[in-house]
């Protein structure tokens, strides 16, 4: 199990959720991802993305305008990874 960090501070919607989705596609099930961003919409968008994908939000923190998401890659495969 590996852990990755993604610093998206300064990016505006929809970029934080798009970069998070791309990073998650490259992770193995059980891998961790820490995402830091400053866009307030990410507090809605990233948890929704994780629900749709079957990934897990272990923790979300707000500190001085910075949102930090602690994410664990779920076991469900991405749509493009499913056999046809």
N, C-alpha and C positions, 0 to 999 in steps of 0.2 A: 504494500500500500504506500503510495507516494503522496506528497503534498505539494501544491503549486500555489503561487501568489500572482494576482492580477491587479495592477494599479491602474485604475481608470479615472482617477481624480482629474477634474476639469472637463471631462467629456459630457455632452448633453444627450438627452433622449433623442433617438433610440439607441445610440452607440453603446452605452453600458450593457444593456441586455443582449445586444447582438454580439459583442465581444465575449460576454459570459457564455452564451450559447456555443460559440465557436470553440472556446477553451474546453467546455464540458465534452464536446464531441471527441476531443483528443485524449480524454482520460479513461482509464479502466474502471470498472465497477469497484466501488469502495475507496477510490482515490479521493483526496481532499482538495478543495480549492478555496482560497481566501480572496475575496474581491473587495477592494476599497474604491469608493466613488463618492462624488459630491453632488450628483444630480438627485434631487428629492424624489423624482418620479421612479427612481430605481427601487425605492422601498415598496412600491406596488408591482413594478414590472418584473423584477428578478424573482420574487416569490411565486408569481404567476407562471413564469417560465419553468421553474423547478417543479411545480405541481403538474404542469402539462407533460413534462419529460419524465417524471417519475424519480427525480433526484430529491435529495433531502437537505433542507435548511436546518442546520444544527443550531445556528445562533445568528442573530442580527443585532448589531450594536450601532448606536449613534453617539458620536463624541465630537463636539465642536464643529459640526457641519460635515463630518465625514461618516459615511455609512460603511460598515464592515459586515460582510456576509461570510459566514463559515458554512461551506457547502460540502456535501459528500455525494459523489456520483452514485446514482442508483443502479440497480441490476438490470432494469429494462433497457433493451437495445434501442438505439435511435432508429427512426423510420428508414433511413438510407442503409442501415446495417441489416435489416430484416430480409430474409430470402424472399424472392419473388414467387 
